[in-house]
Amino acid sequence: MSRFFTLLLVLFLSHGLGLAQQIPELVAEHGYADRVLVNGKIVTMDDWSTVPNHPGNIFEAMASKVKKIMPLGTEQEMRKL
């Protein structure tokens, strides 16, 4: 009977450890960032032909990997990267 409980305990612990290692959705999609810039005002220079007299969208943080800009978003979202 003790082998059964030992096996049950091992299965429970191994399953619980697997859940602790889940990565955020942004990381799964883009990978981890090399640099995260926060506390700023990042303005995208969107195409003026779609929305005239509009400077673009404003974000508070951005992440980059090597020399490529990754997604833009809130500080909390970018810190996950």
C-alpha positions as CSV (number, residue, x, y, z in Angstrom):
1,M,0.0,0.0,0.0
2,S,2.9,2.4,0.7
3,R,4.2,1.9,-2.9
4,F,0.9,3.1,-4.2
5,F,1.0,6.3,-2.1
6,T,4.6,6.9,-3.1
7,L,3.7,6.5,-6.8
8,L,0.7,8.8,-6.3
9,L,2.9,11.4,-4.6
10,V,5.5,11.3,-7.3
11,L,2.9,11.7,-10.1
12,F,1.2,14.6,-8.2
13,L,4.5,16.4,-7.7
14,S,5.8,15.9,-11.2
15,H,2.5,17.2,-12.6
16,G,2.6,20.2,-10.3
17,L,6.1,21.1,-11.4
18,G,5.1,21.0,-15.0
19,L,2.4,23.6,-14.4
20,A,4.9,25.9,-12.7
21,Q,7.0,26.1,-15.9
22,Q,4.4,27.5,-18.2
23,I,5.6,30.6,-20.1
24,P,3.5,33.7,-20.9
25,E,1.7,33.9,-24.3
26,L,3.9,36.7,-25.5
27,V,7.0,34.8,-24.8
28,A,5.7,31.7,-26.6
29,E,4.9,33.8,-29.6
30,H,8.0,36.1,-29.8
31,G,10.6,34.6,-27.5
32,Y,12.4,36.4,-24.6
33,A,13.6,40.0,-25.2
34,D,17.1,41.2,-24.9
35,R,16.0,44.7,-23.8
36,V,12.8,46.1,-22.4
37,L,12.3,49.9,-22.4
38,V,9.7,51.2,-19.9
39,N,8.6,54.6,-18.5
40,G,8.5,56.2,-21.9
41,K,6.2,57.5,-24.5
42,I,6.6,55.6,-27.8
43,V,4.7,57.0,-30.7
44,T,4.3,54.9,-33.8
45,M,4.3,56.9,-37.0
46,D,1.4,55.2,-38.6
47,D,0.3,55.8,-42.2
48,W,-1.5,59.1,-42.4
49,S,-3.5,58.0,-45.4
50,T,-5.7,55.9,-43.1
51,V,-6.2,58.4,-40.4
52,P,-5.2,62.0,-41.4
53,N,-3.8,64.4,-38.8
54,H,-3.2,61.6,-36.4
55,P,0.4,61.2,-35.1
56,G,0.1,57.5,-34.4
57,N,-0.5,55.2,-31.5
58,I,1.2,55.9,-28.1
59,F,2.6,53.0,-26.0
60,E,4.4,53.1,-22.7
61,A,6.9,50.3,-23.2
62,M,8.6,48.3,-25.9
63,A,10.8,45.2,-26.1
64,S,13.6,44.5,-28.6
65,K,15.6,41.4,-29.6
66,V,18.9,41.9,-31.3
67,K,18.1,44.8,-33.6
68,K,14.4,44.1,-34.1
69,I,11.6,45.8,-32.3
70,M,9.2,43.2,-30.7
71,P,5.7,44.1,-29.7
72,L,4.7,47.4,-28.1
73,G,2.4,47.6,-25.2
74,T,2.0,48.3,-21.5
75,E,4.8,48.1,-19.0
76,Q,3.3,45.0,-17.4
77,E,3.0,43.2,-20.7
78,M,6.6,44.0,-21.7
79,R,8.1,43.0,-18.4
80,K,6.8,39.4,-19.0
81,L,9.2,39.3,-22.0
